[in-house]
Amino acid sequence: MRAETGVRPAVPAQGRQALPYRTAFETPLDFPATAARAREQLRSWLRSKRYDVGRFDDGGAVLARGVVIRYAATDGVSGWHLREAGGDGVTWVSTVAVTRGRQPDRTWVSLNVEPVVSDSVLAPPAAPPRLVRLLLEALDAYDGEAELRHRPVTVGAAAVDDLLDIVCAEDRRLPAVVAAAPADAAFPRWGAVVDRLVRHLPGLASIYLLDPVAAGAFNEGIGSTHRIGPGSVRTYLSGADPAVPEDAVRHRVLSRRRIEAEPARAARVLAVLPRQLAAAAVPPAAARGLHLSIHDVRPPPRRPDDPTAALRAEVALLTELLVAADETERALRATVARQQDEMLGLAADLEGEREGLEQRYAQVRALQQRLTEARLFDSAYTPAERPPPLATSFAELLDRVGQLDPHVTFAGDQSICLDLDEQPHSSAWAQVAWQGLLALADYARASGQGVFAGDFKSWCEKPPDGDWYALSAGKVARDESLTVRRNPKFHQARVFAVPRTVDPGGRVFMGAHIKLGNSTTVAPRMHFHDASHGAGVVYVGYIGPHLPNTLT
């Protein structure tokens, strides 16, 4: 029995990012008591895996074939490092550590579970291990004032003010996931739905379930921009500010429709952001426990009656540790390389957005100057009406795309599109995708009316005068490269369904596309067929990870 693995990743292999499972929390116990409880829960976890707990109790390192545990400690840290080598080329590395806090009655507990693989093996995702549930049951765990439990905390009307304080707290590191019960469903039944929905969240977020009365009081207190709809779940990042409407976009909403339509996918999507934040937000005090080195290892005690056997055991342990150190170094290099690629992609996205914003600012300044010269001061400086919010998830985008009918029709695979929500940067990509759809709708309408004669990239470079929506032209590609068009495999991957009134075969090659993001691993794209001139319709055939080419 090996470490718990996650469910099937939904995106293609080139877009899969195997984030570790990582958490850290404070508990109001002193260091020795916390270490003792953590050791007991680790022992229970090892027993559930059918490992030799007797060897663990005696200080032995090898618990089973390919399974090695080491104990390491300094004056203020105690930690255990477990390596489980499987026959599939994946070695699961789990570290649980207890770190002395600054105050005598405060102690940090940290847990990290991640796969180490060779270059030819795809790293699987790590699900929350049973150990974290054991720890959360045995210890009072806190993230600031928020209590971390392995199941949702039911909130009644009397506790709403406390929850509002937690949601708006600046000192909270991890998200607060709040579910609102619908009025038309039995509360116990909805509680069971939420239990299954948050199964990937123990240790990654504080989790709350509002009863129907509390949901109304919570929404009244949090305000219209930050509210939760009946049957929905909202993920609040730290420092939520209901007084700032623009802040609402940071706090993602999972609708009841998506929860009930695809519960397994909804559970995975809900865990993406908390997992990413938890992996990147381990406090320095807790991180000390995850960085115990080979020099901190405590070898098993030698037995006076058999010193040779004890020395052999010590040599075997140190050999295993050297292998572990080599695997860890290789994994760290791979992580650094992936993060550098992500940084380059995000930097490219940011550069493009800044250029587009500067062009818009320049246009606004020029228009304000002209209005001022015409002495139309009110028109020049009266704030524009706030536009409808952008879609912040691909689930929301698919729910809203029907609003653009008949000028935009999405006929692609919704499952592939929804898979993007399981990526860390999905919210930003969904916003660009919705902007692209709005621009395509206005372009198709203008083209169908004979207002505009060019193609979509020309539209984005210089849209006609009037209240029309356009996208940054740098995000639009008129076609694929000649290499892609001539390669049968690459060409076929870009053939998508259209009505037979557009093509007798019901399928056309869609080389034109919008670049939703520059991530080197996913690089999502939206491919479309332009039938706007005359028909006034654009057919979107694909929204998903970058399709195969010479680089993928």
Secondary structure in CASP SS format (residue, H / E / C, confidence):
PFRMAT SS
TARGET T0000
AUTHOR 0000-0000-0000
METHOD secondary structure of the structure
MODEL  1
M C 1.00
R C 1.00
A C 1.00
E C 1.00
T E 1.00
G C 1.00
V C 1.00
R C 1.00
P C 1.00
A C 1.00
V C 1.00
P C 1.00
A H 1.00
Q H 1.00
G H 1.00
R C 1.00
Q C 1.00
A C 1.00
L C 1.00
P C 1.00
Y E 1.00
R E 1.00
T E 1.00
A E 1.00
F E 1.00
E E 1.00
T E 1.00
P C 1.00
L C 1.00
D C 1.00
F H 1.00
P H 1.00
A H 1.00
T H 1.00
A H 1.00
A H 1.00
R H 1.00
A H 1.00
R H 1.00
E H 1.00
Q H 1.00
L H 1.00
R H 1.00
S H 1.00
W H 1.00
L H 1.00
R H 1.00
S H 1.00
K C 1.00
R C 1.00
Y C 1.00
D C 1.00
V H 1.00
G H 1.00
R H 1.00
F H 1.00
D H 1.00
D C 1.00
G C 1.00
G C 1.00
A C 1.00
V E 1.00
L E 1.00
A E 1.00
R C 1.00
G C 1.00
V E 1.00
V E 1.00
I E 1.00
R E 1.00
Y E 1.00
A E 1.00
A E 1.00
T C 1.00
D C 1.00
G C 1.00
V E 1.00
S E 1.00
G E 1.00
W E 1.00
H E 1.00
L E 1.00
R E 1.00
E E 1.00
A E 1.00
G C 1.00
G C 1.00
D C 1.00
G C 1.00
V E 1.00
T E 1.00
W E 1.00
V E 1.00
S E 1.00
T E 1.00
V E 1.00
A E 1.00
V E 1.00
T E 1.00
R E 1.00
G C 1.00
R C 1.00
Q C 1.00
P C 1.00
D C 1.00
R C 1.00
T E 1.00
W E 1.00
V E 1.00
S E 1.00
L E 1.00
N E 1.00
V E 1.00
E E 1.00
P E 1.00
V E 1.00
V E 1.00
S C 1.00
D C 1.00
S C 1.00
V C 1.00
L C 1.00
A C 1.00
P C 1.00
P C 1.00
A E 1.00
A C 1.00
P C 1.00
P C 1.00
R H 1.00
L H 1.00
V H 1.00
R H 1.00
L H 1.00
L H 1.00
L H 1.00
E H 1.00
A H 1.00
L C 1.00
D C 1.00
A E 1.00
Y E 1.00
D E 1.00
G C 1.00
E C 1.00
A E 1.00
E E 1.00
L E 1.00
R C 1.00
H C 1.00
R C 1.00
P C 1.00
V E 1.00
T E 1.00
V E 1.00
G C 1.00
A H 1.00
A H 1.00
A H 1.00
V H 1.00
D H 1.00
D H 1.00
L H 1.00
L H 1.00
D H 1.00
I H 1.00
V H 1.00
C H 1.00
A C 1.00
E C 1.00
D C 1.00
R C 1.00
R C 1.00
L C 1.00
P C 1.00
A E 1.00
V E 1.00
V E 1.00
A E 1.00
A E 1.00
A C 1.00
P C 1.00
A C 1.00
D C 1.00
A C 1.00
A C 1.00
F H 1.00
P H 1.00
R H 1.00
W H 1.00
G H 1.00
A H 1.00
V H 1.00
V H 1.00
D H 1.00
R H 1.00
L H 1.00
V C 1.00
R C 1.00
H C 1.00
L C 1.00
P C 1.00
G C 1.00
L C 1.00
A C 1.00
S E 1.00
I E 1.00
Y E 1.00
L E 1.00
L E 1.00
D C 1.00
P H 1.00
V H 1.00
A H 1.00
A H 1.00
G H 1.00
A H 1.00
F H 1.00
N H 1.00
E H 1.00
G H 1.00
I H 1.00
G C 1.00
S H 1.00
T H 1.00
H H 1.00
R C 1.00
I C 1.00
G C 1.00
P C 1.00
G C 1.00
S C 1.00
V E 1.00
R E 1.00
T E 1.00
Y E 1.00
L C 1.00
S C 1.00
G C 1.00
A C 1.00
D C 1.00
P C 1.00
A C 1.00
V C 1.00
P H 1.00
E H 1.00
D H 1.00
A H 1.00
V H 1.00
R H 1.00
H C 1.00
R C 1.00
V E 1.00
L E 1.00
S C 1.00
R H 1.00
R H 1.00
R H 1.00
I H 1.00
E H 1.00
A H 1.00
E C 1.00
P H 1.00
A H 1.00
R H 1.00
A H 1.00
A H 1.00
R H 1.00
V H 1.00
L H 1.00
A H 1.00
V H 1.00
L H 1.00
P H 1.00
R H 1.00
Q H 1.00
L H 1.00
A H 1.00
A H 1.00
A H 1.00
A C 1.00
V C 1.00
P C 1.00
P H 1.00
A H 1.00
A H 1.00
A H 1.00
R H 1.00
G H 1.00
L H 1.00
H C 1.00
L C 1.00
S C 1.00
I H 1.00
H H 1.00
D H 1.00
V E 1.00
R C 1.00
P C 1.00
P C 1.00
P C 1.00
R C 1.00
R C 1.00
P C 1.00
D C 1.00
D C 1.00
P H 1.00
T H 1.00
A H 1.00
A H 1.00
L H 1.00
R H 1.00
A H 1.00
E H 1.00
V H 1.00
A H 1.00
L H 1.00
L H 1.00
T H 1.00
E H 1.00
L H 1.00
L H 1.00
V H 1.00
A H 1.00
A H 1.00
D H 1.00
E H 1.00
T H 1.00
E H 1.00
R H 1.00
A H 1.00
L H 1.00
R H 1.00
A H 1.00
T H 1.00
V H 1.00
A H 1.00
R H 1.00
Q H 1.00
Q H 1.00
D H 1.00
E H 1.00
M H 1.00
L H 1.00
G H 1.00
L H 1.00
A H 1.00
A H 1.00
D H 1.00
L H 1.00
E H 1.00
G H 1.00
E H 1.00
R H 1.00
E H 1.00
G H 1.00
L H 1.00
E H 1.00
Q H 1.00
R H 1.00
Y H 1.00
A H 1.00
Q H 1.00
V H 1.00
R H 1.00
A H 1.00
L H 1.00
Q H 1.00
Q H 1.00
R H 1.00
L H 1.00
T H 1.00
E H 1.00
A C 1.00
R C 1.00
L C 1.00
F H 1.00
D H 1.00
S H 1.00
A H 1.00
Y H 1.00
T C 1.00
P C 1.00
A C 1.00
E C 1.00
R C 1.00
P C 1.00
P C 1.00
P C 1.00
L C 1.00
A C 1.00
T C 1.00
S C 1.00
F H 1.00
A H 1.00
E H 1.00
L H 1.00
L H 1.00
D H 1.00
R H 1.00
V H 1.00
G H 1.00
Q H 1.00
L H 1.00
D C 1.00
P C 1.00
H C 1.00
V E 1.00
T E 1.00
F E 1.00
A C 1.00
G C 1.00
D C 1.00
Q H 1.00
S H 1.00
I H 1.00
C H 1.00
L H 1.00
D H 1.00
L H 1.00
D H 1.00
E H 1.00
Q C 1.00
P C 1.00
H C 1.00
S H 1.00
S H 1.00
A H 1.00
W H 1.00
A H 1.00
Q H 1.00
V H 1.00
A H 1.00
W H 1.00
Q H 1.00
G H 1.00
L H 1.00
L H 1.00
A H 1.00
L H 1.00
A H 1.00
D H 1.00
Y H 1.00
A H 1.00
R H 1.00
A H 1.00
S H 1.00
G H 1.00
Q C 1.00
G C 1.00
V C 1.00
F C 1.00
A C 1.00
G C 1.00
D C 1.00
F H 1.00
K H 1.00
S H 1.00
W H 1.00
C H 1.00
E H 1.00
K C 1.00
P C 1.00
P C 1.00
D C 1.00
G C 1.00
D C 1.00
W C 1.00
Y C 1.00
A C 1.00
L C 1.00
S C 1.00
A H 1.00
G H 1.00
K H 1.00
V E 1.00
A E 1.00
R C 1.00
D C 1.00
E C 1.00
S C 1.00
L H 1.00
T H 1.00
V H 1.00
R H 1.00
R H 1.00
N C 1.00
P H 1.00
K H 1.00
F H 1.00
H H 1.00
Q H 1.00
A C 1.00
R C 1.00
V E 1.00
F E 1.00
A E 1.00
V C 1.00
P C 1.00
R C 1.00
T C 1.00
V C 1.00
D C 1.00
P C 1.00
G C 1.00
G C 1.00
R E 1.00
V E 1.00
F E 1.00
M C 1.00
G C 1.00
A C 1.00
H E 1.00
I E 1.00
K E 1.00
L C 1.00
G C 1.00
N C 1.00
S C 1.00
T C 1.00
T C 1.00
V C 1.00
A C 1.00
P C 1.00
R E 1.00
M E 1.00
H E 1.00
F E 1.00
H E 1.00
D E 1.00
A E 1.00
S H 1.00
H H 1.00
G H 1.00
A H 1.00
G C 1.00
V E 1.00
V E 1.00
Y E 1.00
V E 1.00
G E 1.00
Y E 1.00
I E 1.00
G E 1.00
P C 1.00
H C 1.00
L C 1.00
P C 1.00
N C 1.00
T C 1.00
L C 1.00
T C 1.00
END
